[in-house]
Amino acid sequence: MFSYIILFCILLAIAIGFSLYQSKKENNTRGIFFYSSFVYLVLGALFIPTWFFYVGAVSILLGIAFFFLDKLKLNPFIQILAVLIPVAGLVSVLILETPSKNIFLIPKDFRGRVLIVHGCKNGVEEETEDGYRLYQIPPNGILKTKFKFKGNSFDGLNSQFFFIDESGKREPIDYQDHPGSELKNKIYVQGLWSLPLERGKKETPFDFIVDSGMENNYNYQSEKNSFYQKEYDSCYE
């Protein structure tokens, strides 16, 4: 996504520069809006087939609008500001919505559900490691942290899970969303967000299971659901 934004900014800078160069010619009738509109249209077309199709749709609409606004012959400074504001807005949204990169350190012999409650006033302090958030899971599997949940989803591809022993040695744990009982001879991280918590307007929690493969991880230790709900709610009392 960010590579598209970088390309977008480069092309937009070229369009603005070319427009300013062309404005020195006496017979020039095209302004910054005109050349920038093509950049918005082209980049919008590239976004349409992706998960960010809504960004592409907005970009195309802005491209069409700038094309017609060029006829107004507005002040160049106003035109530059107008074509840059949507870019600044998009970058801001992406920064806010981009999921965090995470490292989870889980006690060596832990088996069960891990629950991470974000935004706890009395939670553990935030820790980072090489640009990753560091979540050190306690023996009971419930971590209450001062970290705020980042973005609008959890990025499993940019997260790492490890068992850690008393000496600090780490052992990677594979992630399988639904490994199934046929993989019961190996321990996995699985069942992301399989705990049915009532969240309301509170901070977004995150949970997963550390255990062997199973048929239905949504029913895993369901008798403890009320306990986990109380632990979650305790952060906001």
KAGIGI-V975198 format. One record per residue. N is the residue number from 0. RES is the residue in one letter. SS is DSSP state (alpha for helix, beta for strand, coil for the rest). PSI is psi as a letter, one per 20 degrees, with the letter a starting at -180 (none if undefined). D_LAST is the distance of its C-alpha to the last C-alpha in Angstrom with 2 decimals. Layout:
# KAGIGI-V975198
n=N res=RES ss=SS psi=PSI d_last=D_LAST
n=N res=RES ss=SS psi=PSI d_last=D_LAST
This chain:
# KAGIGI-V975198
n=0 res=M ss=coil psi=g d_last=38.75
n=1 res=F ss=alpha psi=h d_last=38.98
n=2 res=S ss=alpha psi=h d_last=42.66
n=3 res=Y ss=alpha psi=g d_last=43.29
n=4 res=I ss=alpha psi=g d_last=41.67
n=5 res=I ss=alpha psi=g d_last=43.87
n=6 res=L ss=alpha psi=g d_last=46.92
n=7 res=F ss=alpha psi=g d_last=45.95
n=8 res=C ss=alpha psi=h d_last=45.78
n=9 res=I ss=alpha psi=g d_last=49.10
n=10 res=L ss=alpha psi=h d_last=50.88
n=11 res=L ss=alpha psi=h d_last=49.46
n=12 res=A ss=alpha psi=g d_last=50.71
n=13 res=I ss=alpha psi=g d_last=54.09
n=14 res=A ss=alpha psi=g d_last=54.26
n=15 res=I ss=alpha psi=g d_last=53.50
n=16 res=G ss=alpha psi=g d_last=55.99
n=17 res=F ss=alpha psi=h d_last=58.65
n=18 res=S ss=alpha psi=g d_last=58.16
n=19 res=L ss=alpha psi=h d_last=58.61
n=20 res=Y ss=alpha psi=g d_last=61.69
n=21 res=Q ss=alpha psi=h d_last=63.10
n=22 res=S ss=coil psi=i d_last=62.52
n=23 res=K ss=coil psi=i d_last=65.32
n=24 res=K ss=coil psi=p d_last=67.84
n=25 res=E ss=coil psi=h d_last=69.67
n=26 res=N ss=coil psi=j d_last=69.60
n=27 res=N ss=coil psi=p d_last=65.90
n=28 res=T ss=coil psi=j d_last=64.16
n=29 res=R ss=coil psi=q d_last=60.87
n=30 res=G ss=coil psi=a d_last=57.75
n=31 res=I ss=alpha psi=h d_last=54.47
n=32 res=F ss=alpha psi=g d_last=52.92
n=33 res=F ss=alpha psi=g d_last=55.73
n=34 res=Y ss=alpha psi=h d_last=55.42
n=35 res=S ss=alpha psi=h d_last=51.61
n=36 res=S ss=alpha psi=h d_last=51.55
n=37 res=F ss=alpha psi=h d_last=53.20
n=38 res=V ss=alpha psi=g d_last=50.60
n=39 res=Y ss=alpha psi=h d_last=47.81
n=40 res=L ss=alpha psi=g d_last=49.83
n=41 res=V ss=alpha psi=g d_last=50.63
n=42 res=L ss=alpha psi=h d_last=47.11
n=43 res=G ss=alpha psi=g d_last=45.77
n=44 res=A ss=alpha psi=h d_last=48.24
n=45 res=L ss=alpha psi=h d_last=47.02
n=46 res=F ss=alpha psi=h d_last=43.37
n=47 res=I ss=alpha psi=g d_last=44.20
n=48 res=P ss=coil psi=i d_last=44.83
n=49 res=T ss=coil psi=a d_last=41.59
n=50 res=W ss=coil psi=i d_last=37.93
n=51 res=F ss=coil psi=k d_last=37.72
n=52 res=F ss=alpha psi=h d_last=40.25
n=53 res=Y ss=alpha psi=h d_last=38.26
n=54 res=V ss=alpha psi=g d_last=38.85
n=55 res=G ss=alpha psi=g d_last=42.50
n=56 res=A ss=alpha psi=g d_last=42.75
n=57 res=V ss=alpha psi=g d_last=41.39
n=58 res=S ss=alpha psi=g d_last=43.71
n=59 res=I ss=alpha psi=g d_last=46.70
n=60 res=L ss=alpha psi=g d_last=45.98
n=61 res=L ss=alpha psi=h d_last=45.75
n=62 res=G ss=alpha psi=g d_last=48.97
n=63 res=I ss=alpha psi=g d_last=50.76
n=64 res=A ss=alpha psi=g d_last=49.49
n=65 res=F ss=alpha psi=h d_last=50.64
n=66 res=F ss=alpha psi=g d_last=54.00
n=67 res=F ss=alpha psi=h d_last=54.74
n=68 res=L ss=alpha psi=h d_last=53.24
n=69 res=D ss=alpha psi=h d_last=55.77
n=70 res=K ss=alpha psi=i d_last=58.43
n=71 res=L ss=alpha psi=i d_last=56.93
n=72 res=K ss=coil psi=l d_last=57.96
n=73 res=L ss=coil psi=r d_last=55.01
n=74 res=N ss=coil psi=p d_last=54.82
n=75 res=P ss=alpha psi=h d_last=54.28
n=76 res=F ss=alpha psi=g d_last=51.32
n=77 res=I ss=alpha psi=h d_last=49.57
n=78 res=Q ss=alpha psi=g d_last=50.39
n=79 res=I ss=alpha psi=g d_last=49.02
n=80 res=L ss=alpha psi=g d_last=45.77
n=81 res=A ss=alpha psi=h d_last=45.50
n=82 res=V ss=alpha psi=i d_last=46.02
n=83 res=L ss=alpha psi=h d_last=43.64
n=84 res=I ss=alpha psi=g d_last=40.62
n=85 res=P ss=alpha psi=h d_last=39.88
n=86 res=V ss=alpha psi=g d_last=40.13
n=87 res=A ss=alpha psi=h d_last=37.68
n=88 res=G ss=alpha psi=g d_last=35.26
n=89 res=L ss=alpha psi=g d_last=35.70
n=90 res=V ss=alpha psi=g d_last=35.19
n=91 res=S ss=alpha psi=g d_last=31.96
n=92 res=V ss=alpha psi=g d_last=30.62
n=93 res=L ss=alpha psi=g d_last=31.77
n=94 res=I ss=alpha psi=g d_last=30.10
n=95 res=L ss=alpha psi=h d_last=26.74
n=96 res=E ss=alpha psi=i d_last=27.24
n=97 res=T ss=coil psi=p d_last=28.86
n=98 res=P ss=coil psi=q d_last=26.87
n=99 res=S ss=coil psi=q d_last=26.36
n=100 res=K ss=coil psi=p d_last=28.73
n=101 res=N ss=beta psi=q d_last=27.08
n=102 res=I ss=beta psi=p d_last=28.13
n=103 res=F ss=beta psi=p d_last=26.39
n=104 res=L ss=beta psi=o d_last=27.46
n=105 res=I ss=beta psi=p d_last=27.10
n=106 res=P ss=beta psi=p d_last=28.34
n=107 res=K ss=coil psi=g d_last=31.96
n=108 res=D ss=coil psi=j d_last=31.87
n=109 res=F ss=coil psi=p d_last=28.51
n=110 res=R ss=coil psi=p d_last=28.71
n=111 res=G ss=beta psi=b d_last=25.86
n=112 res=R ss=beta psi=p d_last=22.98
n=113 res=V ss=beta psi=p d_last=21.27
n=114 res=L ss=beta psi=p d_last=17.76
n=115 res=I ss=beta psi=o d_last=16.73
n=116 res=V ss=beta psi=o d_last=13.24
n=117 res=H ss=coil psi=q d_last=13.82
n=118 res=G ss=coil psi=k d_last=12.29
n=119 res=C ss=coil psi=p d_last=10.03
n=120 res=K ss=coil psi=h d_last=10.08
n=121 res=N ss=coil psi=k d_last=11.09
n=122 res=G ss=coil psi=r d_last=12.99
n=123 res=V ss=beta psi=q d_last=16.76
n=124 res=E ss=coil psi=q d_last=19.00
n=125 res=E ss=coil psi=p d_last=20.80
n=126 res=E ss=coil psi=q d_last=24.22
n=127 res=T ss=beta psi=q d_last=27.19
n=128 res=E ss=beta psi=o d_last=30.61
n=129 res=D ss=coil psi=l d_last=33.56
n=130 res=G ss=coil psi=i d_last=31.53
n=131 res=Y ss=beta psi=q d_last=29.25
n=132 res=R ss=beta psi=p d_last=25.56
n=133 res=L ss=beta psi=o d_last=25.40
n=134 res=Y ss=beta psi=o d_last=22.84
n=135 res=Q ss=beta psi=o d_last=23.52
n=136 res=I ss=coil psi=p d_last=22.24
n=137 res=P ss=coil psi=r d_last=21.61
n=138 res=P ss=coil psi=h d_last=23.59
n=139 res=N ss=coil psi=i d_last=20.90
n=140 res=G ss=coil psi=i d_last=20.69
n=141 res=I ss=beta psi=o d_last=16.96
n=142 res=L ss=beta psi=p d_last=16.57
n=143 res=K ss=beta psi=o d_last=13.43
n=144 res=T ss=beta psi=q d_last=15.04
n=145 res=K ss=coil psi=i d_last=14.97
n=146 res=F ss=coil psi=p d_last=17.51
n=147 res=K ss=coil psi=q d_last=17.01
n=148 res=F ss=coil psi=p d_last=18.59
n=149 res=K ss=coil psi=p d_last=22.17
n=150 res=G ss=coil psi=a d_last=24.35
n=151 res=N ss=coil psi=j d_last=24.27
n=152 res=S ss=coil psi=r d_last=25.17
n=153 res=F ss=coil psi=p d_last=25.60
n=154 res=D ss=coil psi=n d_last=29.05
n=155 res=G ss=alpha psi=h d_last=30.37
n=156 res=L ss=alpha psi=h d_last=33.68
n=157 res=N ss=alpha psi=k d_last=32.21
n=158 res=S ss=beta psi=q d_last=30.07
n=159 res=Q ss=beta psi=p d_last=31.35
n=160 res=F ss=beta psi=p d_last=30.35
n=161 res=F ss=beta psi=q d_last=31.68
n=162 res=F ss=beta psi=q d_last=31.84
n=163 res=I ss=beta psi=p d_last=31.96
n=164 res=D ss=coil psi=a d_last=33.63
n=165 res=E ss=coil psi=h d_last=33.50
n=166 res=S ss=coil psi=i d_last=36.18
n=167 res=G ss=coil psi=j d_last=34.25
n=168 res=K ss=coil psi=p d_last=36.62
n=169 res=R ss=beta psi=q d_last=35.23
n=170 res=E ss=beta psi=o d_last=36.38
n=171 res=P ss=beta psi=q d_last=35.71
n=172 res=I ss=coil psi=p d_last=34.20
n=173 res=D ss=coil psi=q d_last=35.50
n=174 res=Y ss=beta psi=p d_last=33.33
n=175 res=Q ss=coil psi=o d_last=34.47
n=176 res=D ss=coil psi=g d_last=32.39
n=177 res=H ss=coil psi=n d_last=34.17
n=178 res=P ss=coil psi=h d_last=36.64
n=179 res=G ss=coil psi=r d_last=37.73
n=180 res=S ss=alpha psi=i d_last=39.10
n=181 res=E ss=alpha psi=i d_last=42.30
n=182 res=L ss=alpha psi=k d_last=40.49
n=183 res=K ss=coil psi=i d_last=39.10
n=184 res=N ss=coil psi=j d_last=40.96
n=185 res=K ss=coil psi=q d_last=38.77
n=186 res=I ss=beta psi=p d_last=35.13
n=187 res=Y ss=beta psi=q d_last=33.40
n=188 res=V ss=beta psi=p d_last=30.16
n=189 res=Q ss=beta psi=r d_last=29.72
n=190 res=G ss=coil psi=l d_last=27.59
n=191 res=L ss=coil psi=p d_last=25.59
n=192 res=W ss=coil psi=k d_last=22.61
n=193 res=S ss=coil psi=i d_last=23.85
n=194 res=L ss=coil psi=p d_last=20.48
n=195 res=P ss=coil psi=m d_last=19.68
n=196 res=L ss=coil psi=q d_last=15.94
n=197 res=E ss=coil psi=o d_last=14.54
n=198 res=R ss=coil psi=h d_last=13.30
n=199 res=G ss=coil psi=c d_last=13.30
n=200 res=K ss=coil psi=j d_last=13.12
n=201 res=K ss=coil psi=r d_last=10.83
n=202 res=E ss=coil psi=q d_last=12.75
n=203 res=T ss=coil psi=p d_last=15.64
n=204 res=P ss=coil psi=r d_last=15.55
n=205 res=F ss=beta psi=p d_last=18.91
n=206 res=D ss=beta psi=q d_last=20.46
n=207 res=F ss=beta psi=r d_last=24.01
n=208 res=I ss=beta psi=p d_last=26.18
n=209 res=V ss=beta psi=o d_last=28.52
n=210 res=D ss=beta psi=a d_last=31.33
n=211 res=S ss=beta psi=r d_last=34.82
n=212 res=G ss=coil psi=q d_last=35.76
n=213 res=M ss=coil psi=r d_last=34.94
n=214 res=E ss=coil psi=g d_last=35.90
n=215 res=N ss=coil psi=n d_last=32.51
n=216 res=N ss=alpha psi=i d_last=29.51
n=217 res=Y ss=alpha psi=i d_last=27.24
n=218 res=N ss=alpha psi=j d_last=27.64
n=219 res=Y ss=coil psi=p d_last=27.05
n=220 res=Q ss=coil psi=l d_last=25.32
n=221 res=S ss=alpha psi=h d_last=23.92
n=222 res=E ss=alpha psi=i d_last=23.34
n=223 res=K ss=alpha psi=j d_last=20.33
n=224 res=N ss=alpha psi=g d_last=18.61
n=225 res=S ss=alpha psi=h d_last=16.20
n=226 res=F ss=alpha psi=g d_last=15.36
n=227 res=Y ss=alpha psi=h d_last=14.71
n=228 res=Q ss=alpha psi=g d_last=12.51
n=229 res=K ss=alpha psi=g d_last=10.25
n=230 res=E ss=alpha psi=h d_last=10.47
n=231 res=Y ss=alpha psi=g d_last=9.75
n=232 res=D ss=alpha psi=h d_last=6.63
n=233 res=S ss=alpha psi=h d_last=5.40
n=234 res=C ss=alpha psi=i d_last=5.95
n=235 res=Y ss=alpha psi=j d_last=3.80
n=236 res=E ss=coil psi=none d_last=0.00
